[in-house]
Amino acid sequence: MATNHKGAEDERLHLTGASHDSSLEILNDNGVDQDVEPYETSLDKRVLDSISKCPDYKIKPAILASDVGISIEDANAELCGLLQAVGPTASFQFETIKNEEAKDIVVMVFKFPSDFRSKAYAFRRKESVKAVLCNIATLLWKIGKVVIAFGLILSLAILLIGALCAMIAAIVAMSRGGNDRHHTQRLMRQMRSMSNLLRQLLWCYAIFGEGLDHGQDPFLREVAHTMALGLNVLMGTPGSIWWWISMRRFRERQQNQRGWGATRNRESVSSWSNNRSSWRQQLADIRSERSQAYDENEKGILSVAVEFLFGPTQSGPSEFQKWKMREVAIVSTATRSQGERVRVLDLLPYVDNPPDMKTFYKDPSHCGSTECLGIITHFNGIPCGIVDRHFIFPELMQQCGSLQSSFEEFSNLEDMSGSHSFFFLPHDEYLNLGNDVSRKELPPYLYESTLCLTKLSQQQFVQCCVLNLLNYIGILMLRSSVVKGGSLEIKNANLLNAILMLFHLLEFYAKLFFALPIGRGIYLSILNFQRKLRNQRRKFYAERRNEEYIRET
């Protein structure tokens, strides 16, 4: 088989007029000779091949950089990543290179086991499977959000349609009381009286509703204002002067909503009525004066329901905040130590996944070396001690002055104590009047904040629970009323089956609206437990670091 392959290769080279030692040449579209680059293996395979050629599988970053053709900084990053992929059987140590002309140089030497290649590929396969599963879970979650959002909108639409049908049924039932003229006039007076009452209620809510709902849901008040004007126009009497005044206000409101994109106020126009701002303008002024945290309070009913079901965007230290914190931690530690040196123990409180505390008691000198290598490589740390495993960061310390003057505020990196609730945000914190967790000093360790089920206020959270319960009870009552013997019995079998199928769908969504927050609560509880363990380990290493500082001083 190998002979045949070699013969085919010789025949291909002979046909192209090339030899084994010469590079292949082809003609491009313009008839110009173009060299074909030989096939290059991937970087990860070249790194593994370079380590395989080293005795005892011990390699230095400079040797890898020379073999593979990358920079020493990239070689350090590749070896650190491979060290984490292989696992605890791989390690690194320090060696001193004697230099007669200058000071001795300390370099890092990475040592890998004989089966490092299989372990590295096993880690790669495991990570690939995790990535595929995460992508599938993300896709399913997006599809589920679409399906659940459809059910939410469908439930609200059916409730509105049901309310309209109930009103129509009531009107029809009232009209069946008789066909005489007096009964018709009495019916029209009752309908007009009911519409006037409804219009007055909507108008009162549009004007004074802000004091009732604490500024929440301005969309509902705008809808109430529009419905009040609409009822006044449709159900009013043209013979009344108030009807024409309402029509004029309605026309002005329509004109104020038109424009070419410019401002809609008319302050430059000289008019007696322009000094009095409209209700919409007053509402806009009130909303503009609120703080950004208070603006979170102004959510429509759909926004509140969606956040109750799917949860908010979880807060926590971002990647930028993490690396900024590690940067400031290195600088602050180096400035108060001799020789601007930083130990591995100084970085352990700021790693993403700190090692177990048992490993510290077993071998304190080598604890957390693998976890901290990523931080050391990221900031181009240089080893400066063999026994105590110290590093210096000359490039980072050159800009030490600018770093000290540009301290970033580290938010959500500290426990919120009793003010933080898993189910909802208390009222004082919701209005940004609770404990302020922003700080300008460096936290003693990286703290991952608790994930909350929702960022709604307590009032909104209870309202969602009550509405969900009423939705489920209403579906059960409506379904029992349309079957045989019910108050709204449907005798048509086909229509009854269609309505029952619709009620089954609504019942499924009603149960799902209960199950989804409960499932999210269980999932977030597991994540919070893992975060709590990581925070405890980081706090432990921060305390050990402080003990070392006290012992040295």
Protein Blocks (a to p, Z undefined) as FASTA:
>chain_A
ZZmmmmmmmmmmmmnopafkbccddddfkopacddddddddfklmmmmmmmmpghhiacf
klmmmmnopafklmmmmmmmmmmmnommbccdddddddfklccdddddddddfklmmmmm
mmmmmmmmmmmmmmmmmmmmmmmmmmmmmmmmmmmmmmmmmmmmmmmmmmmmmmmnoccf
klmmmmmmmmmmmmmmmmmmmmmmmmmmmmmnnopakllmmmmmmmmmmmmmmmmcfkbm
klmmmmmmmmmmmmmmgcehiafbffkpccfklmpccfklmmmmmmmmpcfklmmmmccf
klmmmmmmnopadedddfklmmmmmmmmmmmmmmmpghiiacfklmmmmcfbdcdfklmm
mmmmlgoklmmmmmmmmnopacfbfklopaddfklmmmmmmmmmmcccdehiacekjmbc
fkbccfklmnopaccfbdfbdcfbdcdddddfbfcdfklmmmmmmmmmmmmmmmmmmmmm
mmghiaklcfblklmmmmmmmmmmmmmmmmmmmmmmmmmmmmmmmmmmmmmmmmmmmmmm
mmmmmmmmmmmZZ
